[in-house]
Amino acid sequence: MAKAKETPNVLVAIERAETTLIRALPKGVDFERLVSQIKLELYRNSELADCDAASLFWSFVHAAELGLNIGASHQEAYVVPFKSKGGVKRAQLITGYRGLEKLAYQHPSVVAIDAQVVHQGDVFDFDLGTNKFITFKPNLTERGNVVAAFAMVKLKDAWILEVLTTVDLERTRDRAMGSRSTASPWATDYEAMCRKTAIRRVLSRVPRSTAVDRLLAGETAAELGDDSLVPPLPGEGRPEPQSRKDALTAAVVGIASAGDGEAD
């Protein structure tokens, strides 16, 4: 007789800690919706089942706080597994290019933002000197390999431009956690990640919201494999929200440790 498929331990831990976790959640974040999203992503990417429960759950909470939708169809955010320097497999929230655009508009100085991927056969010219301009006309019939990506941000008084070559893009991909995994957004949404890389570069030169700063700092820390460098989530600079996160982490990790094994 075939054995019923086991519920992943991380999901068992989260569901058993429901009462504690609901108390720890930020205002406006729905527990049942989060669990549904986690189940969907576990189905799409089974590697997430091996991540520690706290990092997986908190990645989804972080996305909900920022108003980002998770999944390739949205191209706003992804949750990917990676190994920290201590060898622990953790989940990390990674923004897509649409997510970065969404957050960039939170700063009042940002009027417009766009990013594109350039292929062989496209008409493309630019100048990053004193007379900045970009000319881009995609070839609608014959497009070759990716040769560049660019992003531009319109501020109230200026345009800020960034152009990245394929060498820049490949170096960024190679540094990214789990980029060689078939579930990585670099594997499933390569051009979208090229756009995100260009946006990330141009945002380093313009006024940014606190949410963007914290999110990008967290991604950079995770790329280095050091989860101890991941900064607090938005709103956690005060004692009350920080204790909320501590309670959440303790609840999930504690129950995960005690609940290893098959689901009830």
Secondary structure, DSSP 8 states (H G I E B T S, - for coil): --------HHHHHHHHTHHHHHHHS-TT--HHHHHHHHHHHHHH-GGGGGS-HHHHHHHHHHHHHHT--BSTTTTSEEEEEEE-TTS-EEEEEEE-HHHHHHHHTTSTTEEEEEEEEEETTSEEEEE-SSS-EEEEE--SS---SEEEEEEEEEESS-EEEEEEEHHHHHHHHHHSTTTTSTTSHHHH-HHHHHHHHHHHHHHTTS---HHHHHHHHHHHHHHTT-GGG----TTTTSHHHHHHHHHHHHHHHHHHHHT-S---
